[in-house]
Every structure is written in structure tokens, then in C-alpha cells.
Amino acid sequence: MGNQQIAVIDYGMGNLHSVASALEHVAPEAEVLVTSDPAQVSAADRVLFPGVGAIRDCMAEIKRLKFDTLLREQVASGKPVLGVCVGMQALMETSEENEGVDCIGLLPGTVRFFGKDLRDQAGHKLKVPHMGWNQVHHTHHPLWAGIEQDARFYFVHSFYVEAGNPEQVAGTCEYGKTFSAALTQDNLFAAQFHPEKSHTAGLQLLRNFVGWNGKP
């Protein structure tokens, strides 16, 4: 583990204190940098790409700061990269939010609205946004080490990822429909839920990320 550096990319969207303190908690030896400096991100050993709020605003800032290019470079470098919540959605090709937004396009797929009339299998109306604890059914991946199958994680979102490549789906969740709760491709892992708000399971996922070599 050593004195590795973990960069949390800050593009002005949301308070990144909770995710940074969760990383510091699981990796006391590491230096956690909340940064908007591309040089610091490039120099870091691993990168966390968060996101909250409306995708249009997020993508506008990401493109203005050229963080879409930066993120592509970080993923291409082979270092472990973790996208969280809207950070996961921004990695996709497009989102239906805000009348349609082009995203970074590192992963194939579309971000879709849950809908105004979302219902469970029994026909009961479900609230949108999907908010609170829900089970994640996961595949085999180093980031799930020590996390039991169908463990519960904390979600807050009105839009969900519809993966373009089923082989990239690392975890699914049920909320009126089955959606991608986590995606992975090589050294990139992305989660719709908030690991930093997901207690034991979420902290374990962050701990796994800190020790991950970026290999599937």
C-alpha cells in the first residue's frame, strides 16, 4: 500500500468531504487529494471521479476544465479509476436528463429516467428519485472482495444506467426494473450507489479500491 496518492477529482459539483474522509478512514497511510489540478490527478496512483446533481451542469464543467480528456488519459494509463454516482453516469455515452446530454463516452450505454409512473412487480407505485438502501447483486470482481452477495448500498438517483455491453455489468439492482448498479472495464470501476454513505459494505468497497491493482 505504502504512501500512495489518491486523487478525488473536484470539478465544483458537490461537497467531496465525505468521500475524501471515507478514503482517509480506509487508507490512513495514503495521501487523499481533493483536487482540480490535472497535474496532481495525473501524478496520483489512483483516481476517484465523483458526481452529484444534474448531468448537464456536471458535463459542462467537465468539458470546460477538459476533465473528459484527463479522465480518458487516466483510464488509458492503466491506473485504478473509480466513478461514483453521477460520476458513473458521466462515463456513459449519453443521458436522457436535461433533454439529452452527451457524456464522456468511456463506456457504452445510456442514462435513462426511471419514469413518472414507476411500479414494483406487485404494481405498487415507487418514488422517484430512488433514494435509500437497496440490495446489489454482484459479479466476481476484486472490488467486491469481502462483501456478501446482495449486500445493501445507499442510492440517491432519478436516472439509471442502461449498459451497452452486458459483459461490463459488475452489479445490478432492482427498483421497478433491473438496472446497472456497477460497471467495470479493465482498470475502471463505476458505481451508481454512494460507497461513502453505505456503511460497512461501502467502506469495504473503498478499501478494496485502495488495494486494487486495476486488473479484473
Secondary structure as the mmCIF struct_conf table of DSSP 4:
data_model
#
loop_
_struct_conf.conf_type_id
_struct_conf.id
_struct_conf.beg_label_comp_id
_struct_conf.beg_label_asym_id
_struct_conf.beg_label_seq_id
_struct_conf.end_label_comp_id
_struct_conf.end_label_asym_id
_struct_conf.end_label_seq_id
BEND BEND1 ASN A 3 ASN A 3
STRN STRN1 GLN A 5 ILE A 9
BEND BEND2 GLY A 12 GLY A 14
HELX_RH_AL_P HELX_RH_AL_P1 HIS A 17 VAL A 26
TURN_TY1_P TURN_TY1_P1 PRO A 28 GLU A 29
BEND BEND3 ALA A 30 ALA A 30
STRN STRN2 GLU A 31 THR A 35
HELX_RH_AL_P HELX_RH_AL_P2 PRO A 38 ALA A 43
BEND BEND4 ALA A 44 ASP A 45
STRN STRN3 ARG A 46 PHE A 49
BEND BEND5 GLY A 53 GLY A 53
HELX_RH_AL_P HELX_RH_AL_P3 ILE A 55 ARG A 64
TURN_TY1_P TURN_TY1_P2 LEU A 65 LYS A 66
HELX_RH_AL_P HELX_RH_AL_P4 PHE A 67 ALA A 76
TURN_TY1_P TURN_TY1_P3 SER A 77 GLY A 78
STRN STRN4 VAL A 81 VAL A 84
TURN_TY1_P TURN_TY1_P4 CYS A 85 CYS A 85
HELX_RH_AL_P HELX_RH_AL_P5 VAL A 86 ALA A 90
TURN_TY1_P TURN_TY1_P5 LEU A 91 LEU A 91
BEND BEND6 MET A 92 GLU A 93
STRN STRN5 THR A 94 SER A 95
HELX_RH_3T_P HELX_RH_3T_P1 GLU A 97 GLU A 99
STRN STRN6 VAL A 101 ASP A 102
BEND BEND7 LEU A 106 LEU A 107
STRN STRN7 GLY A 109 PHE A 113
TURN_TY1_P TURN_TY1_P6 LYS A 116 ASP A 117
STRN STRN8 ARG A 119 ARG A 119
TURN_TY1_P TURN_TY1_P7 GLN A 121 ALA A 122
STRN STRN9 LYS A 125 LYS A 125
BEND BEND8 VAL A 128 PRO A 129
STRN STRN10 HIS A 130 HIS A 138
BEND BEND9 HIS A 140 HIS A 140
HELX_RH_3T_P HELX_RH_3T_P2 PRO A 142 TRP A 144
TURN_TY1_P TURN_TY1_P8 ALA A 145 GLY A 146
TURN_TY1_P TURN_TY1_P9 GLN A 149 ASP A 150
STRN STRN11 ALA A 151 HIS A 157
BEND BEND10 SER A 158 SER A 158
STRN STRN12 PHE A 159 ALA A 163
BEND BEND11 GLY A 164 GLY A 164
HELX_RH_3T_P HELX_RH_3T_P3 PRO A 166 GLN A 168
STRN STRN13 VAL A 169 GLU A 174
BEND BEND12 TYR A 175 LYS A 177
STRN STRN14 THR A 178 GLN A 185
TURN_TY1_P TURN_TY1_P10 ASP A 186 ASN A 187
STRN STRN15 LEU A 188 ALA A 191
BEND BEND13 GLN A 192 PHE A 193
HELX_RH_3T_P HELX_RH_3T_P4 PRO A 195 LYS A 197
BEND BEND14 SER A 198 SER A 198
HELX_RH_AL_P HELX_RH_AL_P6 HIS A 199 GLY A 211
BEND BEND15 GLY A 214 GLY A 214
#
